[in-house]
Amino acid sequence: MTETPEPKKKKKKRKPPHIAADLSTDEGRKRAERELVMGDHGFLREAFQNLHQISPEMWRSNQPNPRQIRAHAVHRRIRTIINLRGESTKGYYLLEKEACAEEGIKLIDFQVFSRDTPKVETIEAARELFETIEYPALMHCKSGADRAGLMSALYMIFRQNMPVKKAVEQLSGKYLHVKSGKTGMLDAFFEAYLRDTVTSGKAFIDWVREDYDPAKVKSDFMENFNNRFALDRLLRRE
């Protein structure tokens, strides 16, 4: 009896690395603008910036385009923009970097994630960042909802000395944050602190350094998340 050979699995083709557009050429600039407007959904942000002033010195928003960056420089005297998406070869980033240079704004790339628990070193770095940048400042992610919400809460805790229970309001529907999805992992992070320190009142930064377990907070959240998803399927919720 001959064995039937197992079908060969098709290898996934790796996408070639994205090559940055050359802004010094008309063709390259047009390509970068297309990447901003269409590829990064910049057309949706033309009229709606999800822009909020959260303190006299700090603003939060979604991804700004060059025109909006110029407006921030003129009307809000922004001196620093914190890009929470990280460095990129895509047009939205190249055009932002160029606009910041033209307006004398310092652009800081500080990447954070919306579907993972923040690392201890990221929290420590955020604390230092807020004490060293030049203000007024603006921080943004793509939509201004989740990553901007996380960093706004940390800003309120570290720079404004706001209680965590109040600071976590930066993660709310007002800013388009969705707690019920995987971005609720950010809420779970702060909830873990509030739960662990309900009797001790331990300072937030001390809890982060001494007690916080990112892997456990993530696994607990995912277990609850998957259980809810399974229940919804069982009940045939839409």
C-alpha contacts under 8 A as a table, 3 or more apart, distances in Angstrom:
res1	aa1	res2	aa2	distance
18	H	89	T	6.71
18	H	90	K	7.63
19	I	89	T	6.58
20	A	89	T	4.70
20	A	90	K	6.13
20	A	91	G	7.38
21	A	28	G	4.82
21	A	29	R	6.88
21	A	31	R	6.58
21	A	32	A	5.92
21	A	89	T	7.66
21	A	90	K	7.56
21	A	91	G	6.90
22	D	25	T	5.98
22	D	27	E	7.95
22	D	28	G	4.56
22	D	29	R	6.58
23	L	26	D	7.21
23	L	28	G	5.14
23	L	29	R	4.58
23	L	32	A	7.43
24	S	28	G	7.00
24	S	29	R	7.06
25	T	28	G	5.16
25	T	29	R	6.14
26	D	29	R	5.20
26	D	30	K	6.15
27	E	30	K	5.22
27	E	31	R	6.20
28	G	31	R	5.06
28	G	32	A	6.20
29	R	32	A	5.05
29	R	33	E	6.18
30	K	33	E	5.07
30	K	34	R	6.22
31	R	34	R	5.06
31	R	35	E	6.24
31	R	91	G	7.32
32	A	35	E	5.03
32	A	36	L	6.27
32	A	90	K	6.95
32	A	91	G	3.85
32	A	92	Y	6.89
32	A	94	L	7.43
32	A	95	L	7.25
33	E	36	L	5.02
33	E	37	V	6.00
33	E	91	G	6.14
33	E	92	Y	7.35
33	E	95	L	7.80
34	R	37	V	5.14
34	R	38	M	5.48
34	R	39	G	6.64
34	R	91	G	7.53
35	E	38	M	5.67
35	E	39	G	4.48
35	E	40	D	6.04
35	E	90	K	6.59
35	E	91	G	5.09
35	E	92	Y	6.49
36	L	39	G	5.87
36	L	40	D	5.02
36	L	41	H	6.77
36	L	42	G	5.46
36	L	65	N	7.91
36	L	90	K	7.71
36	L	91	G	5.38
36	L	92	Y	4.41
37	V	40	D	6.02
37	V	41	H	5.43
37	V	42	G	4.04
37	V	43	F	5.11
38	M	41	H	4.95
38	M	42	G	6.25
38	M	43	F	6.70
39	G	42	G	7.73
40	D	92	Y	7.05
41	H	44	L	5.71
41	H	45	R	7.27
42	G	45	R	5.12
42	G	46	E	6.41
42	G	63	Q	7.87
42	G	65	N	7.56
43	F	46	E	5.29
44	L	47	A	6.98
44	L	48	F	6.95
45	R	48	F	4.84
45	R	49	Q	5.44
45	R	62	N	7.50
45	R	63	Q	7.61
45	R	64	P	7.77
46	E	49	Q	7.01
48	F	51	L	7.91
49	Q	61	S	5.90
49	Q	62	N	5.61
49	Q	63	Q	7.61
49	Q	64	P	7.27
50	N	60	R	7.74
50	N	61	S	5.07
50	N	62	N	5.82
50	N	143	S	7.45
50	N	144	G	6.13
50	N	175	Y	6.79
51	L	59	W	7.13
51	L	60	R	5.74
51	L	61	S	4.31
51	L	62	N	7.05
51	L	144	G	7.81
52	H	59	W	5.65
52	H	60	R	5.41
52	H	61	S	6.46
53	Q	56	P	7.17
53	Q	58	M	6.07
53	Q	59	W	4.31
53	Q	60	R	6.46
54	I	57	E	7.95
54	I	58	M	5.82
54	I	59	W	5.69
54	I	60	R	7.22
54	I	152	S	7.85
55	S	58	M	5.17
55	S	59	W	7.10
56	P	136	P	7.82
57	E	135	Y	5.83
57	E	136	P	4.48
57	E	137	A	6.27
58	M	135	Y	7.32
58	M	136	P	5.81
58	M	137	A	5.01
58	M	138	L	5.67
58	M	139	M	7.84
59	W	136	P	7.97
59	W	137	A	6.25
59	W	138	L	4.48
59	W	139	M	6.44
60	R	138	L	5.40
60	R	139	M	4.97
60	R	140	H	5.68
60	R	144	G	6.76
60	R	148	A	6.56
60	R	152	S	7.49
61	S	64	P	7.51
61	S	138	L	7.38
61	S	139	M	6.55
61	S	140	H	4.97
61	S	141	C	7.29
61	S	143	S	7.37
61	S	144	G	4.71
61	S	148	A	7.33
62	N	140	H	5.17
62	N	141	C	5.50
62	N	142	K	5.09
62	N	143	S	4.39
62	N	144	G	3.88
62	N	145	A	7.53
63	Q	140	H	5.89
63	Q	141	C	5.81
63	Q	142	K	4.81
63	Q	143	S	6.52
63	Q	144	G	7.20
64	P	67	R	7.96
64	P	68	Q	5.67
64	P	69	I	6.16
64	P	96	E	7.37
64	P	140	H	7.90
65	N	68	Q	5.31
65	N	69	I	6.24
65	N	92	Y	7.29
65	N	95	L	7.39
65	N	96	E	6.43
66	P	69	I	5.01
66	P	70	R	6.28
66	P	95	L	6.38
66	P	96	E	5.85
66	P	99	A	5.38
67	R	70	R	5.20
67	R	71	A	6.37
68	Q	71	A	4.93
68	Q	72	H	6.18
69	I	72	H	5.00
69	I	73	A	6.31
69	I	96	E	7.59
69	I	99	A	6.70
69	I	100	C	7.04
70	R	73	A	5.10
70	R	74	V	6.30
70	R	99	A	7.16
70	R	103	E	6.69
71	A	74	V	5.14
71	A	75	H	5.75
71	A	76	R	7.56
72	H	75	H	5.49
72	H	76	R	5.06
72	H	77	R	6.38
72	H	78	I	5.77
73	A	76	R	5.81
73	A	77	R	4.66
73	A	78	I	4.94
73	A	79	R	7.23
73	A	103	E	6.65
73	A	105	I	7.58
74	V	77	R	5.62
74	V	78	I	7.84
76	R	136	P	7.60
77	R	136	P	6.57
78	I	81	I	7.40
78	I	105	I	6.97
78	I	135	Y	6.93
78	I	136	P	4.94
78	I	137	A	5.27
78	I	138	L	6.84
79	R	104	G	7.32
79	R	105	I	4.87
79	R	106	K	6.29
79	R	134	E	6.12
79	R	135	Y	5.82
79	R	136	P	5.65
79	R	137	A	5.81
80	T	105	I	5.39
80	T	106	K	4.74
80	T	107	L	6.01
80	T	108	I	7.39
80	T	133	I	6.97
80	T	134	E	6.05
80	T	135	Y	6.44
80	T	136	P	6.75
80	T	137	A	4.63
80	T	138	L	6.40
81	I	105	I	6.90
81	I	106	K	6.24
81	I	107	L	4.98
81	I	108	I	6.21
81	I	137	A	5.71
81	I	138	L	4.88
81	I	139	M	5.60
81	I	140	H	7.76
82	I	107	L	6.05
82	I	108	I	4.80
82	I	109	D	6.03
82	I	110	F	6.50
82	I	137	A	7.56
82	I	138	L	6.22
82	I	139	M	4.45
82	I	140	H	6.43
83	N	86	G	6.21
83	N	107	L	7.04
83	N	108	I	5.94
83	N	109	D	4.84
83	N	110	F	5.87
83	N	111	Q	7.15
83	N	139	M	6.04
83	N	140	H	5.56
83	N	141	C	6.33
84	L	109	D	6.28
84	L	110	F	4.98
84	L	111	Q	4.56
84	L	112	V	5.74
84	L	139	M	6.98
84	L	140	H	5.85
84	L	141	C	5.00
84	L	147	R	6.79
84	L	148	A	7.18
85	R	109	D	7.25
85	R	110	F	7.05
85	R	111	Q	5.06
85	R	112	V	6.70
85	R	140	H	7.86
85	R	141	C	5.42
85	R	142	K	7.05
86	G	109	D	5.03
86	G	110	F	5.73
86	G	111	Q	4.37
86	G	112	V	7.70
87	E	93	Y	7.05
87	E	109	D	5.99
87	E	111	Q	7.94
88	S	93	Y	5.88
88	S	94	L	7.59
89	T	93	Y	6.82
89	T	94	L	6.77
90	K	93	Y	5.74
90	K	94	L	6.46
91	G	94	L	5.03
91	G	95	L	5.96
92	Y	95	L	5.52
92	Y	96	E	6.19
93	Y	96	E	5.01
93	Y	97	K	6.03
94	L	97	K	5.17
94	L	98	E	6.21
95	L	98	E	5.09
95	L	99	A	6.10
96	E	99	A	5.15
96	E	100	C	6.13
97	K	100	C	5.25
97	K	101	A	6.30
97	K	107	L	6.81
98	E	101	A	5.21
98	E	102	E	6.28
99	A	102	E	5.09
99	A	103	E	6.23
100	C	103	E	5.16
100	C	104	G	5.99
100	C	105	I	4.75
100	C	106	K	6.56
100	C	107	L	6.45
101	A	104	G	5.19
101	A	105	I	6.07
101	A	106	K	7.30
102	E	105	I	7.73
112	V	118	P	7.48
112	V	122	T	7.76
112	V	147	R	6.36
113	F	116	D	6.00
113	F	117	T	7.89
113	F	118	P	7.33
113	F	147	R	6.20
114	S	117	T	7.92
114	S	146	D	5.76
114	S	147	R	5.35
114	S	183	T	5.43
114	S	185	M	7.65
114	S	186	L	6.84
115	R	182	K	5.62
115	R	183	T	4.99
115	R	184	G	7.77
115	R	185	M	6.26
115	R	186	L	7.44
116	D	183	T	7.73
116	D	185	M	6.26
116	D	186	L	7.25
116	D	218	K	6.99
117	T	185	M	6.18
117	T	186	L	6.22
117	T	189	F	6.43
117	T	214	P	5.68
117	T	215	A	7.64
117	T	217	V	7.22
117	T	218	K	6.07
118	P	122	T	6.48
118	P	123	I	6.91
118	P	186	L	7.71
118	P	189	F	7.80
118	P	214	P	6.96
119	K	122	T	5.15
119	K	123	I	6.47
119	K	214	P	6.61
120	V	123	I	5.20
120	V	124	E	6.26
120	V	208	V	6.49
120	V	209	R	6.95
120	V	212	Y	7.96
120	V	214	P	7.96
121	E	124	E	5.02
121	E	125	A	6.01
122	T	125	A	5.01
122	T	126	A	6.07
123	I	126	A	5.07
123	I	127	R	6.29
123	I	154	L	7.75
124	E	127	R	5.17
124	E	128	E	6.47
125	A	128	E	5.15
125	A	129	L	6.01
126	A	129	L	4.89
126	A	130	F	6.26
126	A	151	M	7.62
126	A	154	L	7.42
126	A	155	Y	7.84
127	R	130	F	5.51
127	R	131	E	6.74
127	R	154	L	7.46
127	R	155	Y	7.43
127	R	158	F	6.04
127	R	159	R	7.81
128	E	131	E	5.24
128	E	132	T	6.38
129	L	132	T	5.29
129	L	133	I	6.08
130	F	133	I	5.95
130	F	155	Y	6.70
130	F	158	F	7.66
130	F	159	R	6.52
131	E	159	R	7.20
133	I	137	A	8.00
134	E	137	A	6.98
139	M	148	A	6.62
140	H	143	S	7.81
140	H	144	G	5.64
140	H	147	R	7.77
140	H	148	A	5.52
141	C	144	G	5.24
141	C	145	A	7.67
141	C	146	D	7.88
141	C	147	R	5.98
141	C	148	A	5.72
143	S	146	D	7.69
144	G	147	R	7.01
144	G	148	A	5.22
144	G	149	G	7.17
144	G	175	Y	6.96
144	G	176	L	7.80
145	A	148	A	5.77
145	A	149	G	5.67
145	A	171	L	7.36
145	A	175	Y	5.18
145	A	176	L	5.13
145	A	177	H	4.75
146	D	149	G	4.80
146	D	150	L	6.19
146	D	171	L	6.77
146	D	176	L	7.90
146	D	177	H	5.49
146	D	178	V	7.86
146	D	183	T	6.78
146	D	186	L	7.91
147	R	150	L	5.12
147	R	151	M	6.31
148	A	151	M	5.26
148	A	152	S	5.89
149	G	152	S	5.02
149	G	153	A	6.14
149	G	170	Q	5.10
149	G	171	L	4.88
149	G	172	S	7.92
149	G	175	Y	7.64
149	G	177	H	7.54
150	L	153	A	5.28
150	L	154	L	6.38
150	L	168	V	7.98
150	L	170	Q	7.27
150	L	171	L	6.70
150	L	186	L	6.73
151	M	154	L	4.97
151	M	155	Y	5.96
152	S	155	Y	4.91
152	S	156	M	6.16
152	S	167	A	7.87
152	S	170	Q	6.13
153	A	156	M	5.12
153	A	157	I	6.27
153	A	164	V	7.70
153	A	167	A	4.85
153	A	168	V	5.41
153	A	169	E	7.46
153	A	170	Q	5.52
153	A	171	L	7.40
154	L	157	I	5.04
154	L	158	F	6.00
154	L	167	A	7.49
155	Y	158	F	5.31
155	Y	159	R	5.34
155	Y	160	Q	6.86
156	M	159	R	5.61
156	M	160	Q	4.73
156	M	161	N	6.26
156	M	162	M	5.43
156	M	167	A	5.68
157	I	160	Q	5.82
157	I	161	N	4.85
157	I	162	M	4.76
157	I	163	P	6.32
157	I	164	V	6.27
157	I	167	A	6.31
158	F	161	N	5.52
158	F	162	M	7.57
162	M	166	K	6.64
162	M	167	A	5.98
163	P	166	K	5.44
163	P	167	A	6.08
164	V	167	A	4.86
164	V	168	V	5.93
164	V	190	F	7.35
164	V	194	L	7.67
164	V	204	F	7.63
165	K	168	V	5.72
165	K	169	E	7.53
165	K	194	L	7.41
166	K	169	E	5.74
167	A	170	Q	6.05
168	V	171	L	5.61
168	V	172	S	7.98
168	V	187	D	7.55
168	V	190	F	7.13
169	E	172	S	5.68
170	Q	175	Y	7.45
171	L	175	Y	7.10
171	L	177	H	5.84
171	L	187	D	7.25
172	S	175	Y	5.81
172	S	176	L	6.67
172	S	177	H	5.18
172	S	178	V	7.20
172	S	179	K	7.67
173	G	176	L	4.52
173	G	177	H	4.95
173	G	178	V	6.44
174	K	177	H	7.32
177	H	183	T	7.79
178	V	181	G	6.05
178	V	183	T	6.51
178	V	184	G	6.71
179	K	182	K	7.48
179	K	183	T	6.08
179	K	184	G	4.09
179	K	185	M	7.85
179	K	187	D	6.92
180	S	183	T	7.47
180	S	184	G	5.78
181	G	184	G	5.58
182	K	185	M	5.85
182	K	225	F	7.75
183	T	186	L	6.01
183	T	187	D	7.79
184	G	187	D	5.10
184	G	188	A	6.31
185	M	188	A	4.87
185	M	189	F	6.37
185	M	218	K	6.78
185	M	221	F	6.44
186	L	189	F	5.22
186	L	190	F	6.92
187	D	190	F	5.43
187	D	191	E	6.05
188	A	191	E	4.87
188	A	192	A	5.95
188	A	217	V	6.93
188	A	221	F	6.72
189	F	192	A	5.28
189	F	193	Y	6.79
189	F	214	P	7.92
189	F	217	V	6.53
190	F	193	Y	5.19
190	F	194	L	6.42
191	E	194	L	5.07
191	E	195	R	6.00
192	A	195	R	5.13
192	A	196	D	5.96
192	A	217	V	7.12
193	Y	196	D	5.19
193	Y	197	T	6.06
193	Y	204	F	7.17
193	Y	207	W	7.11
193	Y	212	Y	7.77
194	L	197	T	5.43
194	L	198	V	5.84
195	R	198	V	5.45
196	D	199	T	7.90
197	T	200	S	4.99
197	T	201	G	5.01
197	T	202	K	5.66
198	V	201	G	5.97
202	K	206	D	6.79
202	K	207	W	6.46
203	A	206	D	5.31
203	A	207	W	6.26
204	F	207	W	5.17
204	F	208	V	6.25
205	I	208	V	4.99
205	I	209	R	6.21
206	D	209	R	5.15
206	D	210	E	5.91
206	D	211	D	7.80
207	W	210	E	5.23
207	W	211	D	5.04
207	W	212	Y	5.96
208	V	211	D	5.96
208	V	212	Y	4.81
209	R	212	Y	6.64
213	D	216	K	5.45
213	D	217	V	6.33
214	P	217	V	5.24
214	P	218	K	6.12
215	A	218	K	5.13
215	A	219	S	6.09
216	K	219	S	5.08
216	K	220	D	5.98
217	V	220	D	5.28
217	V	221	F	6.13
218	K	221	F	5.13
218	K	222	M	6.10
219	S	222	M	5.09
219	S	223	E	6.06
220	D	223	E	5.22
220	D	224	N	6.38
221	F	224	N	5.28
221	F	225	F	5.96
222	M	225	F	4.78
222	M	226	N	5.91
223	E	226	N	5.28
223	E	227	N	6.15
224	N	227	N	5.05
224	N	228	R	6.19
225	F	228	R	5.24
225	F	229	F	6.24
226	N	229	F	4.96
226	N	230	A	6.08
227	N	230	A	5.11
227	N	231	L	6.17
228	R	231	L	5.07
228	R	232	D	6.14
229	F	232	D	5.12
229	F	233	R	6.31
230	A	233	R	5.14
230	A	234	L	6.16
231	L	234	L	4.94
231	L	235	L	6.13
232	D	235	L	5.15
232	D	236	R	5.81
232	D	237	R	5.10
232	D	238	E	7.71
233	R	236	R	4.69
233	R	237	R	6.16
234	L	237	R	7.81
